[in-house]
Amino acid sequence: MSGSSSMRRAIVAPTSSYASVVAGQSRASAPSGSDSHQNISGANRFTPGSSTFSSKQPQAVPNVASFPLPPYLKQSAYAERLAQHAKTQQAKSPSFNSLPTPPSSLPLSGRLPPAHRGLAYDVVEIAPVEEDSISPLPSRWNDADKCHGIELTHAGLEVKFAGPHKSSENDAAAVRSDHSIPPQCGIFYYECTILSEAKESLIAIGFSTSKPPMTRLPGWEPESWGYHGDDGNAFSCHAPGKAYGPLFASGDIIGCGINFKNNTAFFTKNGTHLGIAFREIKGKLYPSVGMKKAGERVRANFGQEPFCYDIEGYVKEEKANIYKDVNQTHSALLQPNLDESALIQALISSYLAHDGYVETARAFARDVQKESQALATSGTLGSRQLLDIKEDQDAINRQKIRTAILDGDVDKALKLTKAYYPEVFNDNEMTYFRLKCRKLVEMIGVVSEASTRTTNYANDNLKQNQDEPMEDVFGREMDIDDHSSGDGQWERMDVEEDEGIAQVKAPLDAAVKYAQDLRIEFQADKRPEIRKALEESFSLVAYQDPKNSTLSHLFDDDGRIAVAEELNSAILVSLGKSSVAPLERLVQQATALIQELSEDGGTGAFVNVNSDFLKTCNF
């Protein structure tokens, strides 16, 4: 057995010295023997604002939106905004400072990264803001916003009135939630289970603003609303109670819902809807419960568990009513000279041509023309001519460039762009820079895949040899000192291991050399977005498995799509054409208007352009 094979190990790239090379430091010679194969899980990392690498590994940042959304909100526009808000907060976290915005997601002028292949979004009619003003859902009771007699247990979900900390018989003990209810969610719902009940108890469930004192039951003070279990009455803002629903007691599950579309509130009991309790509610509202007798206990469910009441069905019904109104709106308001079918066909045709899907556009135009002739309809695409050859050729060229980027071949995309549109990068230096950064990401992705293949192969061989009986390796009737028949297998493994290392080293050397050149090319550019993008791209070198690191998002297909869309738009502008297809502009406008309509919980809160329409399309 050869000495180099005396210890079998997983093959990893000797990368600890490469990171310093990218930063401009001299590369030390790799030590011989097994020490030359370093596991870089604790390897070097580029430090922001420095030309050296620190020895600290980038750390993952906890998800600030750890509370799971209730199922009835998971497909809502509010859920998407909340996720984006959490991502923004994560990027601002101190432990995330070294991981800046990826090159592919650096914002264009008023342009957001596309959510799927094809369409890209511009938020129009709304001025850009630093941060989306969206708040999280209530998730528990608030330790800092309760009466002194209230005790919270079970992660803040269970409320117990421990004692009579009251100054008069009219006083009680109440508690509010940790967060106010965001109107952008459209409908909010929570439930409370009555766990125990004292004699002649009085429990109230409802909501209030932050103003009412916590020594009063919900509904007994201005800006407070509540459903009381002792008499079944609904109390609103200090007004006398009105008959509303049945009494409730121990074991009952009482739900409270707010519909911001019409500013009403309703309650449920054991899964049964009791009807609208309050109208014209307003203010910044918090879920609230109150009790009057010691020993009373209530456990809340803000979505941590399935609800007793079918709130999902309620939301779907509300949404269906909104879409019924939408579908009754005539498209003539958008384009008076086209009927609805003709308008849709025109939008699709222009989108296909704009984004370079030439053959699809031709086939679509032919089908529409045939349909028009068969139905003898007027004002459709049947009377329109197919794309002219010059426009076709531009579309073909742009599609070649797009395909190259989406396939990860940035070099080919750069070559084609310079051949077909040699002037485009003169006016779009940031697009050129992002393409260059994307190339480094693709090169490191190739290294990562090669390293994974060789590591898996080595581990499989090691496991196979460990599982084989000794006689299968050394042969029958063989002395332990006789290596004549065993060496062949080990030597073959030596050769295969060396070949595996070579398969990793070659692309890694190329990636490091390219990173050095990229650093030199842009070292004089001090713009923050340039520095941050370079730092993040260089940080990839510090990982043994970049695709499973805190920078794994750089390898997402969205990164390729964003760069491809940006370059396609730049080319169109250089040709004197619009950078956005009419269909894209329509989506942008609809998205902006819907978000505006949802701010106060109006009908816009029930419409999600992305999940309701775009995710059902295959582009």
N, C-alpha and C positions, 0 to 999 in steps of 0.2 A: 504494500500500500504506500503510495507516495506521501511524502511529508505534508504537502499542501492540502491533502485531503484528510488529514488526521482528525480534523474537526469540521463537520459539515454545518453550513450556516446558510441563512437566507441571503440572497444577493441584493444589496442595496447600492445606490450610487454613492461614490465618494464625493459628497457635495459640501462638506463643511468648509472646504477651502474655496469653493466657487463663489460663495456669497461675498467674501472680501474682494475677490477679483472684480465683481460687478461694481463694487463701491470704489474701485480704483486702487486698491491695495495690491501689493505684489503677492503672487501666489507661492506659497511655500511648497516644497516638494512633498508629495504624499509619503508617509512612512511605509515601510515595507511590511509584508506579512498581513495578518488579519487586521491590524490597526488601520490599514488603508481603506477599509470598508466601514465607514462611520455611519451609525444611525443618527440622523439629524433631528430626532424629535425634540431635542433641546438645543438645536443648532442656532446659528446666528440669524439675526433679523435686522433689516435696515431701519435705522432710527431717523424719524423725521427731523429735518433741519440739520442733518449730519451727513458726512461722507463716509461714515463707518457703520458697522453693524454692531448692535448690542447682542448680548448673549441671552436675553430674555425672549422666550417664545411668545408670539401674540396670543392673547387670551380671548376666549369666546365671551361674549357679553350676554347676560341673562335676558330672556325675552321679557320686555316690560309689559307685554299684554298676555300675561300667563293665565289669566282667568278665561276659561273657554266660553265662547259665545253661545248663548242658547240656540238651539236648532232653528227656531223661527227667524233668526237674524243672520244666519250664516251666509246666505246668498244675497244679502242686502248691500246697497251702496255704502251704508254706514260701516259694515264689516270691512269693506275694502279700504275705506278711509282710515279706519282704526288701525289696520295692519300697516298701512303706509306711514301713519304717524308713529307707530312703534318702531318701524325700521329707521325713521329719521332720528328718533331719540336714541336708538342704539348707536347710530353713527356718531352722535354727539357725545356719547359716553367717554369719560377719560380713558378707560382701558381700550377704547376703540379709535383713539386719535391717530394711531399709526396706520390705520386701515381706511384711507380716504375713499371718496367716491370713485368707483371704477371708471377707467377711461371710456368704456362703452356707455356709461350712464351719465356722463357730464352733460348737463342740460344744454340744449340748443336754445336759440332765442325764442322763448315762449313755447318750447316743444318738450313734451314728456316722452320717456321711452315707450315704445309700443308694447302692448300687452299680448300680442300674438303676431304671427307671421303675416305681414301685409300692412294692415292699418297702423298708422301712428297718430297720436293725439296731440293737438294743440288746444290748450285751454283758452278759449276766446271769450271776449266780453267781460272777463274778470281780471282785474289787475293782479300780477304775480304777488304772492305773499311769501314771507319767510317760512311760515309753518302753518299747517292746517289746524284751525282752532276746533279740534274735535276732542271730546272728553270721553273717558271710559264709562262703562256701565256700573251701576251699583253692584257690589259683590259680597258685602257683609255689613254688619252693623258697626257704627263708629264709636270706638272707645272714648273719643274726645268730644262726642256730641250726644250725651245721654244724661239722664238724671242720676244723682248719686246712689239712689236705691236700686239701680239696675246693675245686674251682673251678666257679663257675656262669656259664653263658653263655646266649645266646639268650633274653633276657628272664627269666632265672631258671628256665627249663624244662629246660635240659641240665646234667647233672652229670658232672664229670670228676675222677677221683682223680689228682692231679698228682704226688704223691710219698709216700714211706713215712714220714709223721710218726707213727711208732708207737714205743712204749716196749717192746713185747714182741710175739711172734709171734701172740698171741691178740687183739691190737688190730686195729682196722680204721678206716675213715673213713665216717661217715654224715651225713645231713642230713635235717631235717624241713621240713614245709611252712610257709607263712606264716600260715595260720589253722588252727585245730582244726576237726574235722568236726562240724557242728551236727546233733545227733540229730533235730531237727525235720524234717530232709529225708527221714527214713525209710530211704532207701537212698543210700549214697554209693559212687561207683565212679571209679577212675582207672586209667590204663594207662601202662606204661613200655616203651619200645623199647630193646633192647640194641643199642648202636651199634658198640661195639668190645669186644674181650675179650682180655685178656692170657693168656699161657700159665698153666695151672693157676689160672685166675681163680676168684673167689668173689664173686658178686653176690647180694644179698638184697633182696627187695621186701616191704614190709609196712606196719606202722603201730606207733605207740607213744604213750605219754603224754609229757609234757615232762621226766620224771625221768631216763630212761636216758641215760648219757653218749654223746656222739657219737663215741666211739672204739670202739664196739662195734656189731656187726651187729644188725639187727632180729631179735628172738627170742632173743638171748643174755643179756638182762637182764630183771629183773622189769618188768611193765607194758610189755612189748614183744613183738610177734608178727611172724614173717617166714617167707617161702617162699624157700628157698635153691636157687640154680641149679646148684651143683656136685654135689649129691647128690639133689635133688628132695624133700628133707625139709622138713617144717613145724616150726618151732621156736616154742615158746610160753613166755614168762616164765621163762627160764633152765632150763626142763626139757629133758631129752634130746629130740633130734629124732625125729619119727615119719615113716615113709614116707607120702608124700602124692601127688606128681605126677611128671611127667617132668622130666628135666634141661632147662635152657634155656641158650641161647648167643646169639652175635651174630646179629642179624636177627630174633630172636623178639620177640613183643609179649606182655608179661605184664600181666594186669589184676588189680586187687585191689578187692574189694567188701565193704562192711559192711552188713548188714541189721539195723537197730536194732529191728525188730519182734520178732525172736527172739534178738537179741544174738549173731549168728553172723557169720563171715567166710568168704569164698570167693575163689578165684583162677581166672583163665582163662589159657589159652595159645593165642595166635593165633586167638582167637575161640571157643575151646572151653571150656565150663564144666568145671572139675576137681572140683567137689563142695565140700562144707563142710570147711574146714580147721580152724577154731577155734570153740568154743562158749563161752558165758558170758563174753564179753569185756565190759569195763567201763572207765570212766575217760574223761577228756577226751583224745580221740585225734587224732593227727596222722599223715598219710601220711609214710612214711620209706623211704629206700633206703640201702644200705650196700655198701661195696666193700673189698677187701683188697689188690688189686694195682694198681700204678701204670699209668696209661693206660686204665683201664676207664672207659667212658662210657655214660650212660643218659639218654634224653630222655623227659620226662613229658608226658602229655596229661591235663589236668584238665577237659577239655570244650571246649578251644579248637578241636579238630578232631573229626571223627566218630570214634567208637570202633570198634575191630575187633570187639568182642563186642557182641551185640544186647542191651544193657542195657535198652533201652526195652521189649523184649519181656519181659524178666525182671520189670521193674516192673509191667507190665500184668498179668502172671500173678499176682503177689502181690496186686495191687489187686483182681483178679477173685475171688480166694479170700476176701478180706475182705468184698466185697459179697455173696458167696454166703451168708456167715454172717448178714449184715445182712438179706438178703431172707427168711431163714428165721425171723426174729423176728416174732412175731404182734403185730398192732396192738391186740389186746385189752388189752395192758398199758397203752396210752395212754387208751383209752376203752372200758371193758368192755361197755357197752350198745350199741355200734355195731360192725358188721363193717368190714373195711378199706375197701370201696367207699363205705359210708355215711359213714365218718369223713372220707375224702378229699372227698366231696361237701359235707359240712358245712363243712369248712375253706375250700373254694373259695367257697361261697355267702357265708359270713360275711366273707371277704376282699373280695369284690366289693361287698357292701353297705357295709362299713366304709369303703372308699375311694371310694365314690360312683359306681361303675359301674352305674347303676340299670338301664338297659335290658339290659345284659349279665346282670345278676343275675336279672332277671325271665325272660329267655330260658333261662338255665341252670336255674332252678327249674322252669320248664315242661317242659324236656327230661327232667329227673330224675324229675318226677312221671309223665310218660308212660312212662319206662323202668320205674319202680316198678310201675305198673299192669300193664304188659305182662309183666313177669317175676313178678308177684305175690309180690314179696319184702317182708319186713317190716323195720322199723327203718331205713328209708332216708328220704331227703328227700321221698319221695312223700307222706308223711303230714303234712308240714309246710306251713304256710300261706305264701303269698307275703308279701312285705314289706307292712306296712300303709301307708296313704297318707301319714301324718304322717312316718313314717320315710323313706319314699320322697322326700318333699319336702325333708327335711334333706339327704339324699344328693344330690339334684339341685342344691341350692344349693351344697353343698361341691364338687361336680364342676364347676360353673360357675366357682367361684373358682380351683380347681386349673387348669382349662383356660386361664384368663386368664393365670396366672403362667407356665405352660409355653409359652404363645404370646408371652411377653415383655411382656404388657400389665399392668404392675403397677398402674397407675392404676385400671384396671377392677377388678382384684382387691381393691384397697383400698375402692373404692366399693361393691362387692357385699358385702364383709365388714361394712362399717359399716351397710349397709342390712339385712342378714339377721341379723347377730350384733353389735349395736352395743356390747356390753360386753366383747367378747373381748379387745380391745387393752388394756383397763384392767388386766388381770392378766397380760398378755403383752407387756410393753414391748420386750423384746429381739426378739420376733418382728416387731413393728412397725418397729423400727430396721432389721432386716435387710431387710425389704421396701423400706424407703426407700433403703437402699444398693443394693439390687438394681435399683431404678428408675434410679439414676445409671448403673449398668453398662449397662443396656439402652439408655439415651439415648446413651451414648458409642459403643455398638455401632452405632447408627443413623448416627452421624457417620462412623464408620470405613467403613461400607459405602458411604455417599454419596461420601466422598473417594476410595475405590477406584474407583468407577464413573467419576467425572469424570477421574481421573488416567489410567485405561485409555483413555477416549475421546480425551483429548488426545494421548496417545502414539500411538494408532492413526492419528489425523489427521496427526500429524507425520510418521510413517513413510510414510503414503500420499503426502504432498506431496513427501517426499524421493525417493520412487521414481518419481514422474511425470516424463516428459521435459519440458524447458523449453518446447517449443512447445505442449504440452497446457495449460500454465498461461497463457502470454502470447498464444497464438494465432498463426496463420500471418501472415507478412508484417508483423509488429508490431515497431515500434521499441522499444528497450529502455526508453525514457523514457515510453512510452505505457502507462498503468496502467488504461485505461478498462475492459478486460474482466477484468483480474486482481483489481481491488479487491473485486469482489462476493464472490468466494470467501473472501478474507481477512477481509472485514468480517463475513461470516456466521460465520467461526470466532471472531472477536472476541465476537460476541453469544453464541455457544454457550459460549465460555469463561467469560464473565461469568455466564451462567445456571448453569454448573457450580459456580462459586464461591459463588453465592447458595444453591444446593442444599446446599452444605456449611456455609455460614456460619449459616444459619437454625437448623438443629438444634444446631450447636455453641454458638451464643449461648444457646439454651434450656438446654443441658446445663450450661453455665457458671453461668447464673443459678440453676438448681436446685442445683448444688453449693454455691454461696454460701449459699443458704437452708438447705441441709442442715447446713452448717458452723455457721451461726448457731443453728439449732435445738438442736444437741447440743454447743455449745461449753462449756457449763457442766458437762457430764458428763465426769468425769476417769477413769472406769473404763478400765483398760488395753485390754480387748477392744473398747471403743467407739473409743478413740483409734486403735488399730491398724487397725480396719476402715475408719475414715474416711480415714486416711492412704493406705491401699492404693487405695481407690476414687478419691481425688483424684489419685493418681499416674498413673492412666490418661490424664489430660489431657496428660501430658508426651510422649506417643508420637504419632508421625505415623501409625503403623499399630498400634494397640493389640492387634489380634487376632493379630499376629505378634510380640508382645513377650514379655518375661519374665512379664507379667501376663495372658497369653492364657488361662490357666486360668479366669479370672473369667467368660469368655464361654461356658464349657462348659455343656452341658445339665444336667450334674450340679448346677450352681449353682441353676438354676431348680427342679430336682426337690427339692433339699434345703429350699428356702424353702417350696415348695408342701406338702411333707410336714409341715414344722414348723407351718405355719398350720392345716393340716387336723387335726393332733393337738390344737392349742390349741382349735379349735372343738369337737371331740369332748369334750374335758375340760370345756369350759364347758357342754356339754349333759348332763353327768353320765355320759358314756360312757367306755369305755376308749380311750386314745390309740393302742393297738396292737391290730391284729386277731389272733385266735388263730393264724392261719397265720404271721404275722410273729413272734409270740412263740415258736412252735415252731421257726422258723428260728434265732431268736436263741439259744434254749436249745441247739439242736443245734450251732451254731457254737461256742458257749462250751465245751461239753463236749468237742467234737472237738479244740479247741485245747489243752485241758487234757490230753487223752489223747496228744497229739503231743509234749508237752514232752520226754519221754524217748525219743522215736522209736517209740512204740507204734503200734497200729493207726490211731490218729487221724491220723498223718502221711500216710496214704495216701488220706484222704478230704478232698475240697475241696467244701464245700457250694456255693460260688459257681460254679465251673467245671463241676462234675459235674451240678448240678441247675438252678440259677437261670439260667445263661446259655443253657440250652437252651429256656427258656420265652420266649414273646413276650407281654409285658404291654402 
